[in-house]
Amino acid sequence: MPLDLVNMLSWWQWLILAAVPPAILALYFLKLKRRPLEVPSTYLWRRSIEDLHVNTIWQRLRRNLLLFLQLLLLLLIMLAVLRPGVKGSKLVGNRFVFLIDNSASMQATDLGESRLEAAKEAARNTIERMQPGDVAMVVSFSDVAEVEREFTGNRGQLVESVEQIAPSARATSLVEAIKLASGLANPGRSANDDTDVQVAEPKPATLYIFSDGKFADPAAPLGNLEPVYQPIGADAASNVGIAVLNVRRNESRPDQLQAFARLENYSQAEADVALELWLDDDMIDAARYQIPPGESQGFQQDLGPLQSGSLRLVIAKAKFLHEDGSVSDDQLAVDNQAWTVIRKNRPANLLLVTPGCEAIRFALTTEAARQLANVTIEPPEVLNKGGDYAQKAASGAYDLIIYDRCRPREMPQANTFFVGALPPVSFDLPPDREGGESKKVELWRARPEVAGPRIIDVDAAHPLTGWLDLDDVLIAKARPLEVPAGGAVLIDSHLGPLMAIAPRGGLEDLVLAFSFVEEETGDDGAVRRFAATNWPIRTSFPVFMLNLLNYFGGGQAGLDTLSVQPGRQVSLQSPAPGEPLQVLAPSGRKVEVPVGDLGRANFGETDELGVYEVRSRGAAVDFFSVNLFDPTESNIAVRQQIQLGHVPVEGRAAGWESARKEFWKAILLAGFGILLLEWWVYHRRVYI
Amino acid sequence: MPPQTSAADLLSAELLAKLERMELVSRKIFRGRMKGERRSRRKGQSVEFADFRNYVPGDDLRFIDWNTYARLDRLFLKMFMEEEDLHFYALIDTSPSMDFGEPTKFHYARQLAAALGFIGLVRGDRVKVLPIGESAGRAAPVLRGRHQLWRMLEYLSGLEPGETFTLADAAKSFCLRNSGKGILVLITDLMDKSGYEAALRYLLAQDFDIYLIHLLSAEEYEPEVQGDLRLIDCEDGDVTEVTVTAPLLKRYKQTLHAFIEAARDFCSRRGILYFPARNDLPVERLISGYLRERGLVR
C-alpha cells in the first residue's frame, strides 16, 4: 500500500519548523565551546584518545549522537505533522455481520490449510480493520446458522468467537443465516415473522460472507443489509468424491447382495483413484479407476449371501494429473468415505381379517411377500371376541391390518387397509342450535353404490400407487368414497374416488371402495362367490400388494440401511415403546433418545459421518449411516459470484472501503521514545 | 607559583631525627675524591686493619709491621681499610608540569631531595642537590658535612619551577658537567612528549647508580574532571579537546597504567631502580617505608 501524506501546515508554519534544525545545529556548536583547563601535561590524554581518532568520522558521529537524536526527533515531529497514512483499511459502515461458512466443503485443503481456517483468517483481518465504535456479530452457518457472538465492539471477543468455529460435515444453506442476520441486525424486526411491526429505526449493517459459495442462492430479502462476499478457496480444485453407496439384492438371485457406488470427479483433471471396500474390518475388494475430468465412475461388487455387516467404501488415494503435467492430491477428505449397513430383515407383522379372499391370500403368500411380512389370517369373528386380537391390536404389535369386508369396533394401533368397508372413525359434531343434541358423524363415508366405475386417474407419485397401470382393470360395482379432510385420493374413477388414504394420529388408513369378491346367497341358500373385479388377475395387483407391504410394513424392513445426510433427522422405531433408545455415534459418543407412545423417536445429532448404532436395553436393534453424498459440497470449485435475493454479489478479496490509516500517533510515540533515549545518553554519557 | 618556601617547610624536626639514623646505599663501589665515612674496597689509611702484603721497595716505611719482622725476619706491610666519601646527586625536575598538585609535585620533590641530601650530609657524603635543566644546575653547590644542611635547604627553597626543557637535553647538559660516579636520584614526572628514554640513556652512559622516583600527583592518577574540556598543556600550550566520560576516564587510567609499566620496564631492563610516588603520600613514609624497602637507604 503506498504511503501518502497530508499537509497540515501553511508555508509560513513550515518555514518556522524548517528553522528549527539550523537552530539546533547552532546551539550544538555553541554548546561545543569547551571549558579550558590547564593540565600538567596533555601527554596521557592525547595518548588516551589517540587510537579513537583512527576512524575519525565514526568518532565524530559518535560524539554527535545527541545532535543526531535531536534532529531525528525533529524529523519525526515533522513527519507526524505530515500525517502519513495508507489507503484502504477502514471497513464500510459501522455495523457488521460476519457470516462464516463451516459446511463440509470448507474442509477442502486447496489453500494449504483448510478453507475454514482461511475464512477465519480473512474474518480476523476484517475485524482488525474495525474502527473504534464499530460493532459486529459473528455467525457461523452450514445448513443451520448459529450466532457465535452477539453484537459487540470488543474485537478480542469477536476474534475469539471466530477462532471457536469448528468445521462441520453439513450441507450449506444461506437462507437461515441471512434471516438470522437480518433479524439481529435490525432491532424490532423479527427473524421469523416478516409481518412484524418495526418499532425501531432500521440500522444498516454490512454483511460479510466468508464462504466458497457452495450453496443454493437464497431468495430471502436482505433488507438493509449490504452484502460483501469474500470467496474462500481456489478456482480450480481437485476433488473426487463418493456420490452414492447402497446395497441391493441381485435381481436374478434374491439371496445375493450387491454393493453399488458412484464416484464423481469434480476437478478439471483426470483422477487416478484407488478404491477400497471394507466389510466390517476386512477389506473385501480394491479397485483402481481413471476418471476423466467432470465424469463419474460406477462401482459394483457382489457381496454374496450376507445377512448383516457394515460396509465402508474408501477412496484410499486420489491423484490428479493436470494438463500441464503437474500432479495434485485430493483436497476434500469428507467425501472420500461412505458407509452403509446391511441390516437383518425385520418382517412386518401383518394381520389379514377376511371371510375368505383368495386374491389377497395369494398375493400375501408369494416368495417376495413372505420375505417382507409375517402374515396371520383370521376370520372376521375375532373382531368381536376380544382376547388375543384385541390386545395385539391395541398395543401396536401389528404393522398392518387388512380388514376385508369387515370392520372392527375400535380402530387398532396399526395401519389399516379396508377392503370394501369403511373405517369406524367418527367424531362428535356440535349441535346446530342451543339445547340440541350433538350428532355423531362418521369420518369416512361412502356414496350410494354405482356400477362399472372406470378408473380415470392414479396417483403415480404416491408410493402405494406408483408404477401401477390400472387401465385394464374393470370393476363391477363400488361405493365411491367421501374422502375426509387431510386425506388423499389415490385411485379416482369417473363416478368418484375408489381408493383413498388418510392419516390417523401417527398411522394411516387406506380404504378401497370395492371388494375383490362378492358373495351372493342364492335362492337355494348356497353362497356363491364371484369376482367383483378383474384386478387380481392383472399385473398391477401383485405390484400394489408389494407396495402395500413396503409402505406400511416393510419401509423399515427393507434391505438397504437408512442413510441420511449430516445434520438431518433420523426417524427411529423402538421395539419397546416408552423405553428410551441409545444412539452410539461413530466417535463413541452416546446419546439418549426419548421414545414416544408409538415407539417412534427422532434423532437429530447426526453431525458426524459414519455408522450410528441404535440400542435398546443395551442390545443393538438398528443401524443407520450418515454420508455426505452432496454434489454441491463435493464440487469444491469456488463460485466467484453469488445471488442474494435477486441481487448478484461479486466476490471481492478485500471488503473494506478505501480509507486512510494514519500513523502519526505511533510516530509521536517513537519521538517520545527518542527523547527519553537522548536524555539517557546525555546523563549516562555512554559514548567516548 | 607557590609562595616562597622557607627552609623549615622542607624538613621537619621529627623527620630530621629519623633521617639521621639512615644512610645512602650504593650498589656500586665508587672511588671517592676525599676521605669519607664509608669503607672502601681499596686498602688505605684508616684504623681498621685489612691485610698484610710483602714489602716492595718504595713502600711507605710507616706501614711496615715491625712486630712481624721481629718474629719472622721478613718485611710485611700492614694494610688498612680505606674510608671514602660517596657522591650523591639529587636531580629535581623543574618543568612547569611539576607545579601541579596539592602539595605541588615540585614541593614534594624538593622535600624528597632535601631528605635524601640530609642523609648524605650526615654520613659525610658529597651531596649535590640540583634542578635538572639547562641553566638551573650551574649554581648548585657541592655540599659535605652536616653543617651544610641549612645551605642546602636554602638553596632548595630558592628553586622555582617554570623552565621548559626536554629531559634529554637537560640530562645531556648535566652529564657534561658532572662526572659519572655515585648515586643519582632523579625526581621527575617523566611528562615529556619527546620521551624520557633518551635522558635516561645519557645518565646510564655515565655509569651512575640511578634511582628514578616517578612522581605523579593524585590528580594525575585519578583525574576529577568532567564535561567538555579544552585541555591546555602548561608546558607547550598544546590544546587537546576531550569530552570526559566514564569510558574515557577508564581509558585514561589504562594509558597511565601502561605508561608507568613502560617506564618500570625500561628501568628494570637497564638496572635503574624505579619508584613510583604520588604527592599525597607523606615524604617520611616514602623514605622510611618504601625507599628503605627497595634499598635506596638503610
Interface residues (C-beta under 8 A of the other chain):
Chain A: K31 L32 R34 R35 P36 L37 E38 V39 P40 S41 T42 Y43 L44 W45 R46 R47 S48 I49 R63 R685 V686 Y687 I688
Chain B: P96 S97 M98 F100 K105 D189 M191 D192 K193 S217 E220 V225 G227 D228 L229 R230 L231 I232 D233 C234 E235 D238 V239 T240 E241 V242 T243 T245 A246 P247 L248 R251 Y252 Q254 T255 L256 F259
